[in-house]
Amino acid sequence: VKVKPEGKLWLEDVIDMIESAGSAQLYPVLKRPDEKFVTEQAYSNPRFVEDMVREVALAFDREDRVAAYEIEVENHESIHDHNAYAFLA
């Protein structure tokens, strides 16, 4: 993500907008029972790369402190011969 701010825009706010567009919350470390919960949560709320780009763009559009942006998402596929990619400027 590249963001051109309008006024004061905290990095943490940008990160929150990006992370909220995913299938599930991100965690640096998970125990086995927690991993099951996050996997089930992501399965019930699937997001493809184009969904992620769209959701982040909508969040940025709602934010007056974001003047312009570029969003790039790549999913490193494990079951296909290619990666999924989406870009919006």
PDB file of N, CA, C and O in Angstrom:
ATOM      1  N   VAL A   1       0.846  -1.171   0.000  1.00  0.00           N
ATOM      2  CA  VAL A   1       0.000   0.000   0.000  1.00  0.00           C
ATOM      3  C   VAL A   1       0.889   1.230   0.000  1.00  0.00           C
ATOM      4  O   VAL A   1       1.874   1.307   0.734  1.00  0.00           O
ATOM      5  N   LYS A   2       0.526   2.184  -0.832  1.00  0.00           N
ATOM      6  CA  LYS A   2       1.125   3.514  -0.805  1.00  0.00           C
ATOM      7  C   LYS A   2       0.000   4.489  -0.516  1.00  0.00           C
ATOM      8  O   LYS A   2      -1.036   4.468  -1.180  1.00  0.00           O
ATOM      9  N   VAL A   3       0.203   5.346   0.478  1.00  0.00           N
ATOM     10  CA  VAL A   3      -0.835   6.291   0.881  1.00  0.00           C
ATOM     11  C   VAL A   3      -0.258   7.695   0.892  1.00  0.00           C
ATOM     12  O   VAL A   3       0.815   7.935   1.445  1.00  0.00           O
ATOM     13  N   LYS A   4      -0.987   8.625   0.270  1.00  0.00           N
ATOM     14  CA  LYS A   4      -0.641  10.040   0.362  1.00  0.00           C
ATOM     15  C   LYS A   4      -1.599  10.654   1.378  1.00  0.00           C
ATOM     16  O   LYS A   4      -2.795  10.774   1.113  1.00  0.00           O
ATOM     17  N   PRO A   5      -1.075  11.046   2.547  1.00  0.00           N
ATOM     18  CA  PRO A   5      -1.965  11.554   3.589  1.00  0.00           C
ATOM     19  C   PRO A   5      -2.387  13.000   3.344  1.00  0.00           C
ATOM     20  O   PRO A   5      -1.710  13.771   2.663  1.00  0.00           O
ATOM     21  N   GLU A   6      -3.512  13.325   3.917  1.00  0.00           N
ATOM     22  CA  GLU A   6      -4.025  14.692   3.963  1.00  0.00           C
ATOM     23  C   GLU A   6      -4.069  15.046   5.438  1.00  0.00           C
ATOM     24  O   GLU A   6      -5.006  14.663   6.139  1.00  0.00           O
ATOM     25  N   GLY A   7      -3.074  15.768   5.915  1.00  0.00           N
ATOM     26  CA  GLY A   7      -2.986  16.047   7.342  1.00  0.00           C
ATOM     27  C   GLY A   7      -2.273  14.917   8.060  1.00  0.00           C
ATOM     28  O   GLY A   7      -1.484  14.189   7.458  1.00  0.00           O
ATOM     29  N   LYS A   8      -2.551  14.772   9.350  1.00  0.00           N
ATOM     30  CA  LYS A   8      -1.878  13.763  10.174  1.00  0.00           C
ATOM     31  C   LYS A   8      -2.612  12.433  10.067  1.00  0.00           C
ATOM     32  O   LYS A   8      -3.785  12.329  10.426  1.00  0.00           O
ATOM     33  N   LEU A   9      -1.919  11.434   9.577  1.00  0.00           N
ATOM     34  CA  LEU A   9      -2.467  10.080   9.438  1.00  0.00           C
ATOM     35  C   LEU A   9      -1.495   9.116  10.099  1.00  0.00           C
ATOM     36  O   LEU A   9      -0.354   8.975   9.661  1.00  0.00           O
ATOM     37  N   TRP A  10      -1.948   8.459  11.144  1.00  0.00           N
ATOM     38  CA  TRP A  10      -1.088   7.533  11.876  1.00  0.00           C
ATOM     39  C   TRP A  10      -0.921   6.226  11.117  1.00  0.00           C
ATOM     40  O   TRP A  10      -1.875   5.716  10.530  1.00  0.00           O
ATOM     41  N   LEU A  11       0.282   5.692  11.129  1.00  0.00           N
ATOM     42  CA  LEU A  11       0.572   4.412  10.494  1.00  0.00           C
ATOM     43  C   LEU A  11      -0.311   3.307  11.068  1.00  0.00           C
ATOM     44  O   LEU A  11      -0.775   2.439  10.329  1.00  0.00           O
ATOM     45  N   GLU A  12      -0.543   3.333  12.367  1.00  0.00           N
ATOM     46  CA  GLU A  12      -1.378   2.325  13.012  1.00  0.00           C
ATOM     47  C   GLU A  12      -2.804   2.335  12.463  1.00  0.00           C
ATOM     48  O   GLU A  12      -3.433   1.282  12.352  1.00  0.00           O
ATOM     49  N   ASP A  13      -3.315   3.520  12.119  1.00  0.00           N
ATOM     50  CA  ASP A  13      -4.652   3.615  11.533  1.00  0.00           C
ATOM     51  C   ASP A  13      -4.688   2.981  10.145  1.00  0.00           C
ATOM     52  O   ASP A  13      -5.655   2.309   9.787  1.00  0.00           O
ATOM     53  N   VAL A  14      -3.635   3.198   9.374  1.00  0.00           N
ATOM     54  CA  VAL A  14      -3.548   2.594   8.038  1.00  0.00           C
ATOM     55  C   VAL A  14      -3.475   1.074   8.157  1.00  0.00           C
ATOM     56  O   VAL A  14      -4.150   0.353   7.422  1.00  0.00           O
ATOM     57  N   ILE A  15      -2.656   0.597   9.081  1.00  0.00           N
ATOM     58  CA  ILE A  15      -2.524  -0.844   9.289  1.00  0.00           C
ATOM     59  C   ILE A  15      -3.859  -1.452   9.697  1.00  0.00           C
ATOM     60  O   ILE A  15      -4.227  -2.517   9.200  1.00  0.00           O
ATOM     61  N   ASP A  16      -4.588  -0.796  10.590  1.00  0.00           N
ATOM     62  CA  ASP A  16      -5.901  -1.295  11.010  1.00  0.00           C
ATOM     63  C   ASP A  16      -6.866  -1.384   9.830  1.00  0.00           C
ATOM     64  O   ASP A  16      -7.609  -2.359   9.710  1.00  0.00           O
ATOM     65  N   MET A  17      -6.860  -0.371   8.954  1.00  0.00           N
ATOM     66  CA  MET A  17      -7.745  -0.391   7.784  1.00  0.00           C
ATOM     67  C   MET A  17      -7.398  -1.546   6.860  1.00  0.00           C
ATOM     68  O   MET A  17      -8.287  -2.190   6.302  1.00  0.00           O
ATOM     69  N   ILE A  18      -6.116  -1.809   6.698  1.00  0.00           N
ATOM     70  CA  ILE A  18      -5.673  -2.897   5.816  1.00  0.00           C
ATOM     71  C   ILE A  18      -6.027  -4.255   6.428  1.00  0.00           C
ATOM     72  O   ILE A  18      -6.612  -5.108   5.761  1.00  0.00           O
ATOM     73  N   GLU A  19      -5.670  -4.448   7.693  1.00  0.00           N
ATOM     74  CA  GLU A  19      -5.907  -5.745   8.339  1.00  0.00           C
ATOM     75  C   GLU A  19      -7.387  -6.070   8.461  1.00  0.00           C
ATOM     76  O   GLU A  19      -7.760  -7.243   8.426  1.00  0.00           O
ATOM     77  N   SER A  20      -8.232  -5.072   8.602  1.00  0.00           N
ATOM     78  CA  SER A  20      -9.666  -5.340   8.731  1.00  0.00           C
ATOM     79  C   SER A  20     -10.287  -5.816   7.425  1.00  0.00           C
ATOM     80  O   SER A  20     -11.421  -6.295   7.422  1.00  0.00           O
ATOM     81  N   ALA A  21      -9.567  -5.693   6.321  1.00  0.00           N
ATOM     82  CA  ALA A  21     -10.077  -6.133   5.021  1.00  0.00           C
ATOM     83  C   ALA A  21      -9.844  -7.618   4.769  1.00  0.00           C
ATOM     84  O   ALA A  21     -10.334  -8.155   3.776  1.00  0.00           O
ATOM     85  N   GLY A  22      -9.113  -8.286   5.641  1.00  0.00           N
ATOM     86  CA  GLY A  22      -8.791  -9.694   5.437  1.00  0.00           C
ATOM     87  C   GLY A  22      -9.894 -10.640   5.867  1.00  0.00           C
ATOM     88  O   GLY A  22     -10.926 -10.225   6.394  1.00  0.00           O
ATOM     89  N   SER A  23      -9.656 -11.905   5.633  1.00  0.00           N
ATOM     90  CA  SER A  23     -10.615 -12.952   5.991  1.00  0.00           C
ATOM     91  C   SER A  23     -10.719 -13.148   7.496  1.00  0.00           C
ATOM     92  O   SER A  23     -11.782 -13.500   8.008  1.00  0.00           O
ATOM     93  N   ALA A  24      -9.619 -12.922   8.203  1.00  0.00           N
ATOM     94  CA  ALA A  24      -9.571 -13.114   9.649  1.00  0.00           C
ATOM     95  C   ALA A  24      -8.473 -12.230  10.217  1.00  0.00           C
ATOM     96  O   ALA A  24      -7.610 -11.736   9.492  1.00  0.00           O
ATOM     97  N   GLN A  25      -8.523 -12.042  11.519  1.00  0.00           N
ATOM     98  CA  GLN A  25      -7.504 -11.241  12.188  1.00  0.00           C
ATOM     99  C   GLN A  25      -6.148 -11.918  12.050  1.00  0.00           C
ATOM    100  O   GLN A  25      -6.069 -13.145  11.989  1.00  0.00           O
ATOM    101  N   LEU A  26      -5.076 -11.121  11.999  1.00  0.00           N
ATOM    102  CA  LEU A  26      -3.723 -11.648  11.911  1.00  0.00           C
ATOM    103  C   LEU A  26      -3.116 -11.799  13.299  1.00  0.00           C
ATOM    104  O   LEU A  26      -3.312 -10.954  14.172  1.00  0.00           O
ATOM    105  N   TYR A  27      -2.374 -12.891  13.489  1.00  0.00           N
ATOM    106  CA  TYR A  27      -1.698 -13.146  14.756  1.00  0.00           C
ATOM    107  C   TYR A  27      -0.259 -13.554  14.460  1.00  0.00           C
ATOM    108  O   TYR A  27      -0.017 -14.316  13.524  1.00  0.00           O
ATOM    109  N   PRO A  28       0.701 -13.060  15.244  1.00  0.00           N
ATOM    110  CA  PRO A  28       2.097 -13.439  14.990  1.00  0.00           C
ATOM    111  C   PRO A  28       2.398 -14.885  15.376  1.00  0.00           C
ATOM    112  O   PRO A  28       3.234 -15.536  14.749  1.00  0.00           O
ATOM    113  N   VAL A  29       1.717 -15.388  16.407  1.00  0.00           N
ATOM    114  CA  VAL A  29       1.933 -16.757  16.892  1.00  0.00           C
ATOM    115  C   VAL A  29       0.587 -17.322  17.330  1.00  0.00           C
ATOM    116  O   VAL A  29      -0.216 -16.635  17.961  1.00  0.00           O
ATOM    117  N   LEU A  30       0.357 -18.591  16.982  1.00  0.00           N
ATOM    118  CA  LEU A  30      -0.888 -19.250  17.387  1.00  0.00           C
ATOM    119  C   LEU A  30      -0.598 -20.626  17.965  1.00  0.00           C
ATOM    120  O   LEU A  30       0.300 -21.332  17.506  1.00  0.00           O
ATOM    121  N   LYS A  31      -1.374 -20.996  18.983  1.00  0.00           N
ATOM    122  CA  LYS A  31      -1.363 -22.365  19.471  1.00  0.00           C
ATOM    123  C   LYS A  31      -2.365 -23.154  18.626  1.00  0.00           C
ATOM    124  O   LYS A  31      -3.210 -22.560  17.956  1.00  0.00           O
ATOM    125  N   ARG A  32      -2.279 -24.457  18.650  1.00  0.00           N
ATOM    126  CA  ARG A  32      -3.117 -25.314  17.809  1.00  0.00           C
ATOM    127  C   ARG A  32      -4.615 -25.006  17.916  1.00  0.00           C
ATOM    128  O   ARG A  32      -5.261 -24.876  16.876  1.00  0.00           O
ATOM    129  N   PRO A  33      -5.203 -24.882  19.111  1.00  0.00           N
ATOM    130  CA  PRO A  33      -6.645 -24.573  19.191  1.00  0.00           C
ATOM    131  C   PRO A  33      -6.976 -23.195  18.586  1.00  0.00           C
ATOM    132  O   PRO A  33      -8.027 -23.022  17.970  1.00  0.00           O
ATOM    133  N   ASP A  34      -6.078 -22.228  18.764  1.00  0.00           N
ATOM    134  CA  ASP A  34      -6.295 -20.900  18.194  1.00  0.00           C
ATOM    135  C   ASP A  34      -6.204 -20.939  16.670  1.00  0.00           C
ATOM    136  O   ASP A  34      -6.950 -20.246  15.977  1.00  0.00           O
ATOM    137  N   GLU A  35      -5.292 -21.750  16.160  1.00  0.00           N
ATOM    138  CA  GLU A  35      -5.143 -21.894  14.707  1.00  0.00           C
ATOM    139  C   GLU A  35      -6.435 -22.437  14.098  1.00  0.00           C
ATOM    140  O   GLU A  35      -6.851 -21.995  13.027  1.00  0.00           O
ATOM    141  N   LYS A  36      -7.060 -23.380  14.766  1.00  0.00           N
ATOM    142  CA  LYS A  36      -8.333 -23.929  14.293  1.00  0.00           C
ATOM    143  C   LYS A  36      -9.395 -22.836  14.238  1.00  0.00           C
ATOM    144  O   LYS A  36     -10.136 -22.742  13.260  1.00  0.00           O
ATOM    145  N   PHE A  37      -9.477 -22.010  15.282  1.00  0.00           N
ATOM    146  CA  PHE A  37     -10.454 -20.924  15.330  1.00  0.00           C
ATOM    147  C   PHE A  37     -10.237 -19.938  14.183  1.00  0.00           C
ATOM    148  O   PHE A  37     -11.190 -19.556  13.504  1.00  0.00           O
ATOM    149  N   VAL A  38      -8.999 -19.528  13.966  1.00  0.00           N
ATOM    150  CA  VAL A  38      -8.693 -18.550  12.912  1.00  0.00           C
ATOM    151  C   VAL A  38      -8.974 -19.147  11.534  1.00  0.00           C
ATOM    152  O   VAL A  38      -9.490 -18.452  10.659  1.00  0.00           O
ATOM    153  N   THR A  39      -8.646 -20.409  11.331  1.00  0.00           N
ATOM    154  CA  THR A  39      -8.912 -21.074  10.051  1.00  0.00           C
ATOM    155  C   THR A  39     -10.409 -21.133   9.783  1.00  0.00           C
ATOM    156  O   THR A  39     -10.852 -20.874   8.665  1.00  0.00           O
ATOM    157  N   GLU A  40     -11.185 -21.471  10.798  1.00  0.00           N
ATOM    158  CA  GLU A  40     -12.642 -21.520  10.628  1.00  0.00           C
ATOM    159  C   GLU A  40     -13.222 -20.136  10.379  1.00  0.00           C
ATOM    160  O   GLU A  40     -14.148 -19.983   9.582  1.00  0.00           O
ATOM    161  N   GLN A  41     -12.689 -19.136  11.050  1.00  0.00           N
ATOM    162  CA  GLN A  41     -13.134 -17.756  10.844  1.00  0.00           C
ATOM    163  C   GLN A  41     -12.842 -17.313   9.402  1.00  0.00           C
ATOM    164  O   GLN A  41     -13.698 -16.712   8.754  1.00  0.00           O
ATOM    165  N   ALA A  42     -11.657 -17.604   8.912  1.00  0.00           N
ATOM    166  CA  ALA A  42     -11.285 -17.234   7.549  1.00  0.00           C
ATOM    167  C   ALA A  42     -12.131 -17.997   6.524  1.00  0.00           C
ATOM    168  O   ALA A  42     -12.503 -17.448   5.487  1.00  0.00           O
ATOM    169  N   TYR A  43     -12.425 -19.237   6.815  1.00  0.00           N
ATOM    170  CA  TYR A  43     -13.247 -20.048   5.909  1.00  0.00           C
ATOM    171  C   TYR A  43     -14.667 -19.496   5.803  1.00  0.00           C
ATOM    172  O   TYR A  43     -15.281 -19.554   4.738  1.00  0.00           O
ATOM    173  N   SER A  44     -15.189 -18.959   6.910  1.00  0.00           N
ATOM    174  CA  SER A  44     -16.551 -18.426   6.892  1.00  0.00           C
ATOM    175  C   SER A  44     -16.600 -16.999   6.338  1.00  0.00           C
ATOM    176  O   SER A  44     -17.687 -16.468   6.107  1.00  0.00           O
ATOM    177  N   ASN A  45     -15.447 -16.377   6.123  1.00  0.00           N
ATOM    178  CA  ASN A  45     -15.378 -15.010   5.602  1.00  0.00           C
ATOM    179  C   ASN A  45     -14.293 -14.926   4.527  1.00  0.00           C
ATOM    180  O   ASN A  45     -13.332 -14.174   4.693  1.00  0.00           O
ATOM    181  N   PRO A  46     -14.423 -15.683   3.424  1.00  0.00           N
ATOM    182  CA  PRO A  46     -13.348 -15.719   2.432  1.00  0.00           C
ATOM    183  C   PRO A  46     -13.155 -14.380   1.731  1.00  0.00           C
ATOM    184  O   PRO A  46     -14.121 -13.694   1.398  1.00  0.00           O
ATOM    185  N   ARG A  47     -11.906 -14.022   1.515  1.00  0.00           N
ATOM    186  CA  ARG A  47     -11.561 -12.806   0.779  1.00  0.00           C
ATOM    187  C   ARG A  47     -10.508 -13.163  -0.260  1.00  0.00           C
ATOM    188  O   ARG A  47      -9.454 -13.712   0.060  1.00  0.00           O
ATOM    189  N   PHE A  48     -10.813 -12.841  -1.496  1.00  0.00           N
ATOM    190  CA  PHE A  48      -9.852 -13.011  -2.578  1.00  0.00           C
ATOM    191  C   PHE A  48      -9.067 -11.719  -2.732  1.00  0.00           C
ATOM    192  O   PHE A  48      -9.421 -10.714  -2.116  1.00  0.00           O
ATOM    193  N   VAL A  49      -8.013 -11.716  -3.536  1.00  0.00           N
ATOM    194  CA  VAL A  49      -7.179 -10.524  -3.672  1.00  0.00           C
ATOM    195  C   VAL A  49      -8.000  -9.326  -4.144  1.00  0.00           C
ATOM    196  O   VAL A  49      -7.785  -8.207  -3.676  1.00  0.00           O
ATOM    197  N   GLU A  50      -8.933  -9.548  -5.064  1.00  0.00           N
ATOM    198  CA  GLU A  50      -9.749  -8.434  -5.553  1.00  0.00           C
ATOM    199  C   GLU A  50     -10.690  -7.917  -4.463  1.00  0.00           C
ATOM    200  O   GLU A  50     -11.007  -6.728  -4.430  1.00  0.00           O
ATOM    201  N   ASP A  51     -11.135  -8.805  -3.575  1.00  0.00           N
ATOM    202  CA  ASP A  51     -11.955  -8.377  -2.439  1.00  0.00           C
ATOM    203  C   ASP A  51     -11.128  -7.525  -1.476  1.00  0.00           C
ATOM    204  O   ASP A  51     -11.600  -6.505  -0.973  1.00  0.00           O
ATOM    205  N   MET A  52      -9.893  -7.954  -1.227  1.00  0.00           N
ATOM    206  CA  MET A  52      -9.011  -7.200  -0.335  1.00  0.00           C
ATOM    207  C   MET A  52      -8.754  -5.801  -0.882  1.00  0.00           C
ATOM    208  O   MET A  52      -8.848  -4.818  -0.147  1.00  0.00           O
ATOM    209  N   VAL A  53      -8.432  -5.708  -2.164  1.00  0.00           N
ATOM    210  CA  VAL A  53      -8.178  -4.401  -2.774  1.00  0.00           C
ATOM    211  C   VAL A  53      -9.419  -3.519  -2.651  1.00  0.00           C
ATOM    212  O   VAL A  53      -9.319  -2.347  -2.287  1.00  0.00           O
ATOM    213  N   ARG A  54     -10.569  -4.076  -2.950  1.00  0.00           N
ATOM    214  CA  ARG A  54     -11.821  -3.318  -2.893  1.00  0.00           C
ATOM    215  C   ARG A  54     -12.116  -2.834  -1.471  1.00  0.00           C
ATOM    216  O   ARG A  54     -12.467  -1.670  -1.276  1.00  0.00           O
ATOM    217  N   GLU A  55     -11.978  -3.710  -0.483  1.00  0.00           N
ATOM    218  CA  GLU A  55     -12.276  -3.349   0.903  1.00  0.00           C
ATOM    219  C   GLU A  55     -11.311  -2.295   1.450  1.00  0.00           C
ATOM    220  O   GLU A  55     -11.727  -1.387   2.169  1.00  0.00           O
ATOM    221  N   VAL A  56     -10.039  -2.413   1.114  1.00  0.00           N
ATOM    222  CA  VAL A  56      -9.070  -1.407   1.558  1.00  0.00           C
ATOM    223  C   VAL A  56      -9.373  -0.071   0.879  1.00  0.00           C
ATOM    224  O   VAL A  56      -9.315   0.974   1.527  1.00  0.00           O
ATOM    225  N   ALA A  57      -9.692  -0.089  -0.405  1.00  0.00           N
ATOM    226  CA  ALA A  57     -10.033   1.146  -1.126  1.00  0.00           C
ATOM    227  C   ALA A  57     -11.262   1.809  -0.500  1.00  0.00           C
ATOM    228  O   ALA A  57     -11.285   3.028  -0.328  1.00  0.00           O
ATOM    229  N   LEU A  58     -12.264   1.032  -0.165  1.00  0.00           N
ATOM    230  CA  LEU A  58     -13.460   1.592   0.470  1.00  0.00           C
ATOM    231  C   LEU A  58     -13.123   2.227   1.826  1.00  0.00           C
ATOM    232  O   LEU A  58     -13.640   3.291   2.163  1.00  0.00           O
ATOM    233  N   ALA A  59     -12.263   1.573   2.589  1.00  0.00           N
ATOM    234  CA  ALA A  59     -11.849   2.129   3.881  1.00  0.00           C
ATOM    235  C   ALA A  59     -11.084   3.437   3.685  1.00  0.00           C
ATOM    236  O   ALA A  59     -11.307   4.404   4.413  1.00  0.00           O
ATOM    237  N   PHE A  60     -10.186   3.465   2.706  1.00  0.00           N
ATOM    238  CA  PHE A  60      -9.430   4.690   2.422  1.00  0.00           C
ATOM    239  C   PHE A  60     -10.353   5.795   1.903  1.00  0.00           C
ATOM    240  O   PHE A  60     -10.175   6.963   2.246  1.00  0.00           O
ATOM    241  N   ASP A  61     -11.327   5.432   1.085  1.00  0.00           N
ATOM    242  CA  ASP A  61     -12.269   6.432   0.558  1.00  0.00           C
ATOM    243  C   ASP A  61     -13.099   7.072   1.670  1.00  0.00           C
ATOM    244  O   ASP A  61     -13.466   8.243   1.572  1.00  0.00           O
ATOM    245  N   ARG A  62     -13.391   6.322   2.713  1.00  0.00           N
ATOM    246  CA  ARG A  62     -14.162   6.846   3.843  1.00  0.00           C
ATOM    247  C   ARG A  62     -13.319   7.733   4.762  1.00  0.00           C
ATOM    248  O   ARG A  62     -13.859   8.475   5.582  1.00  0.00           O
ATOM    249  N   GLU A  63     -12.007   7.654   4.622  1.00  0.00           N
ATOM    250  CA  GLU A  63     -11.088   8.362   5.518  1.00  0.00           C
ATOM    251  C   GLU A  63     -10.650   9.690   4.896  1.00  0.00           C
ATOM    252  O   GLU A  63      -9.966   9.707   3.873  1.00  0.00           O
ATOM    253  N   ASP A  64     -11.050  10.802   5.522  1.00  0.00           N
ATOM    254  CA  ASP A  64     -10.710  12.134   5.005  1.00  0.00           C
ATOM    255  C   ASP A  64      -9.213  12.405   5.013  1.00  0.00           C
ATOM    256  O   ASP A  64      -8.734  13.253   4.260  1.00  0.00           O
ATOM    257  N   ARG A  65      -8.470  11.697   5.853  1.00  0.00           N
ATOM    258  CA  ARG A  65      -7.021  11.929   5.953  1.00  0.00           C
ATOM    259  C   ARG A  65      -6.229  11.226   4.850  1.00  0.00           C
ATOM    260  O   ARG A  65      -5.008  11.373   4.789  1.00  0.00           O
ATOM    261  N   VAL A  66      -6.893  10.469   3.981  1.00  0.00           N
ATOM    262  CA  VAL A  66      -6.219   9.803   2.860  1.00  0.00           C
ATOM    263  C   VAL A  66      -6.540  10.577   1.589  1.00  0.00           C
ATOM    264  O   VAL A  66      -7.688  10.608   1.145  1.00  0.00           O
ATOM    265  N   ALA A  67      -5.510  11.207   1.000  1.00  0.00           N
ATOM    266  CA  ALA A  67      -5.702  12.007  -0.219  1.00  0.00           C
ATOM    267  C   ALA A  67      -5.616  11.139  -1.472  1.00  0.00           C
ATOM    268  O   ALA A  67      -6.360  11.360  -2.428  1.00  0.00           O
ATOM    269  N   ALA A  68      -4.720  10.159  -1.475  1.00  0.00           N
ATOM    270  CA  ALA A  68      -4.537   9.273  -2.633  1.00  0.00           C
ATOM    271  C   ALA A  68      -3.902   7.978  -2.149  1.00  0.00           C
ATOM    272  O   ALA A  68      -3.321   7.925  -1.065  1.00  0.00           O
ATOM    273  N   TYR A  69      -4.018   6.927  -2.969  1.00  0.00           N
ATOM    274  CA  TYR A  69      -3.468   5.635  -2.562  1.00  0.00           C
ATOM    275  C   TYR A  69      -3.243   4.724  -3.761  1.00  0.00           C
ATOM    276  O   TYR A  69      -3.818   4.916  -4.832  1.00  0.00           O
ATOM    277  N   GLU A  70      -2.392   3.730  -3.550  1.00  0.00           N
ATOM    278  CA  GLU A  70      -2.217   2.587  -4.443  1.00  0.00           C
ATOM    279  C   GLU A  70      -2.283   1.353  -3.558  1.00  0.00           C
ATOM    280  O   GLU A  70      -1.717   1.324  -2.465  1.00  0.00           O
ATOM    281  N   ILE A  71      -2.979   0.341  -4.043  1.00  0.00           N
ATOM    282  CA  ILE A  71      -3.127  -0.895  -3.274  1.00  0.00           C
ATOM    283  C   ILE A  71      -2.711  -2.061  -4.154  1.00  0.00           C
ATOM    284  O   ILE A  71      -3.144  -2.172  -5.301  1.00  0.00           O
ATOM    285  N   GLU A  72      -1.880  -2.917  -3.617  1.00  0.00           N
ATOM    286  CA  GLU A  72      -1.393  -4.079  -4.348  1.00  0.00           C
ATOM    287  C   GLU A  72      -1.490  -5.289  -3.422  1.00  0.00           C
ATOM    288  O   GLU A  72      -1.002  -5.253  -2.292  1.00  0.00           O
ATOM    289  N   VAL A  73      -2.118  -6.356  -3.901  1.00  0.00           N
ATOM    290  CA  VAL A  73      -2.282  -7.567  -3.101  1.00  0.00           C
ATOM    291  C   VAL A  73      -1.847  -8.763  -3.932  1.00  0.00           C
ATOM    292  O   VAL A  73      -2.229  -8.898  -5.094  1.00  0.00           O
ATOM    293  N   GLU A  74      -1.040  -9.632  -3.324  1.00  0.00           N
ATOM    294  CA  GLU A  74      -0.639 -10.878  -3.978  1.00  0.00           C
ATOM    295  C   GLU A  74      -0.837 -12.021  -3.001  1.00  0.00           C
ATOM    296  O   GLU A  74      -0.395 -11.951  -1.854  1.00  0.00           O
ATOM    297  N   ASN A  75      -1.501 -13.071  -3.454  1.00  0.00           N
ATOM    298  CA  ASN A  75      -1.680 -14.273  -2.661  1.00  0.00           C
ATOM    299  C   ASN A  75      -0.762 -15.348  -3.234  1.00  0.00           C
ATOM    300  O   ASN A  75      -0.889 -15.733  -4.397  1.00  0.00           O
ATOM    301  N   HIS A  76       0.146 -15.817  -2.420  1.00  0.00           N
ATOM    302  CA  HIS A  76       1.074 -16.864  -2.846  1.00  0.00           C
ATOM    303  C   HIS A  76       0.342 -18.200  -2.766  1.00  0.00           C
ATOM    304  O   HIS A  76       0.157 -18.764  -1.688  1.00  0.00           O
ATOM    305  N   GLU A  77      -0.060 -18.678  -3.904  1.00  0.00           N
ATOM    306  CA  GLU A  77      -0.894 -19.878  -3.993  1.00  0.00           C
ATOM    307  C   GLU A  77      -0.116 -21.136  -3.621  1.00  0.00           C
ATOM    308  O   GLU A  77       1.056 -21.285  -3.967  1.00  0.00           O
ATOM    309  N   SER A  78      -0.779 -22.023  -2.921  1.00  0.00           N
ATOM    310  CA  SER A  78      -0.158 -23.294  -2.567  1.00  0.00           C
ATOM    311  C   SER A  78      -0.734 -24.448  -3.382  1.00  0.00           C
ATOM    312  O   SER A  78      -0.129 -25.518  -3.448  1.00  0.00           O
ATOM    313  N   ILE A  79      -1.904 -24.241  -4.006  1.00  0.00           N
ATOM    314  CA  ILE A  79      -2.524 -25.337  -4.755  1.00  0.00           C
ATOM    315  C   ILE A  79      -2.624 -25.062  -6.256  1.00  0.00           C
ATOM    316  O   ILE A  79      -3.112 -25.905  -7.009  1.00  0.00           O
ATOM    317  N   HIS A  80      -2.163 -23.884  -6.696  1.00  0.00           N
ATOM    318  CA  HIS A  80      -2.191 -23.562  -8.116  1.00  0.00           C
ATOM    319  C   HIS A  80      -0.777 -23.283  -8.614  1.00  0.00           C
ATOM    320  O   HIS A  80       0.139 -23.071  -7.820  1.00  0.00           O
ATOM    321  N   ASP A  81      -0.608 -23.285  -9.928  1.00  0.00           N
ATOM    322  CA  ASP A  81       0.696 -23.017 -10.522  1.00  0.00           C
ATOM    323  C   ASP A  81       0.990 -21.522 -10.632  1.00  0.00           C
ATOM    324  O   ASP A  81       2.052 -21.138 -11.124  1.00  0.00           O
ATOM    325  N   HIS A  82       0.076 -20.686 -10.188  1.00  0.00           N
ATOM    326  CA  HIS A  82       0.241 -19.241 -10.312  1.00  0.00           C
ATOM    327  C   HIS A  82      -0.227 -18.551  -9.023  1.00  0.00           C
ATOM    328  O   HIS A  82      -0.983 -19.125  -8.238  1.00  0.00           O
ATOM    329  N   ASN A  83       0.228 -17.330  -8.824  1.00  0.00           N
ATOM    330  CA  ASN A  83      -0.231 -16.531  -7.687  1.00  0.00           C
ATOM    331  C   ASN A  83      -1.396 -15.662  -8.130  1.00  0.00           C
ATOM    332  O   ASN A  83      -1.526 -15.349  -9.313  1.00  0.00           O
ATOM    333  N   ALA A  84      -2.230 -15.279  -7.202  1.00  0.00           N
ATOM    334  CA  ALA A  84      -3.334 -14.355  -7.486  1.00  0.00           C
ATOM    335  C   ALA A  84      -2.839 -12.951  -7.168  1.00  0.00           C
ATOM    336  O   ALA A  84      -2.163 -12.737  -6.161  1.00  0.00           O
ATOM    337  N   TYR A  85      -3.182 -11.983  -8.042  1.00  0.00           N
ATOM    338  CA  TYR A  85      -2.659 -10.627  -7.918  1.00  0.00           C
ATOM    339  C   TYR A  85      -3.737  -9.618  -8.267  1.00  0.00           C
ATOM    340  O   TYR A  85      -4.504  -9.825  -9.207  1.00  0.00           O
ATOM    341  N   ALA A  86      -3.800  -8.517  -7.510  1.00  0.00           N
ATOM    342  CA  ALA A  86      -4.729  -7.424  -7.817  1.00  0.00           C
ATOM    343  C   ALA A  86      -4.051  -6.111  -7.480  1.00  0.00           C
ATOM    344  O   ALA A  86      -3.280  -6.024  -6.524  1.00  0.00           O
ATOM    345  N   PHE A  87      -4.344  -5.080  -8.279  1.00  0.00           N
ATOM    346  CA  PHE A  87      -3.735  -3.753  -8.090  1.00  0.00           C
ATOM    347  C   PHE A  87      -4.774  -2.692  -8.387  1.00  0.00           C
ATOM    348  O   PHE A  87      -5.571  -2.832  -9.314  1.00  0.00           O
ATOM    349  N   LEU A  88      -4.761  -1.617  -7.587  1.00  0.00           N
ATOM    350  CA  LEU A  88      -5.662  -0.491  -7.806  1.00  0.00           C
ATOM    351  C   LEU A  88      -4.907   0.792  -7.474  1.00  0.00           C
ATOM    352  O   LEU A  88      -4.274   0.904  -6.424  1.00  0.00           O
ATOM    353  N   ALA A  89      -4.986   1.751  -8.385  1.00  0.00           N
ATOM    354  CA  ALA A  89      -4.337   3.057  -8.144  1.00  0.00           C
ATOM    355  C   ALA A  89      -5.374   4.148  -8.294  1.00  0.00           C
ATOM    356  O   ALA A  89      -5.058   5.327  -8.136  1.00  0.00           O
TER     357      ALA A  89
END
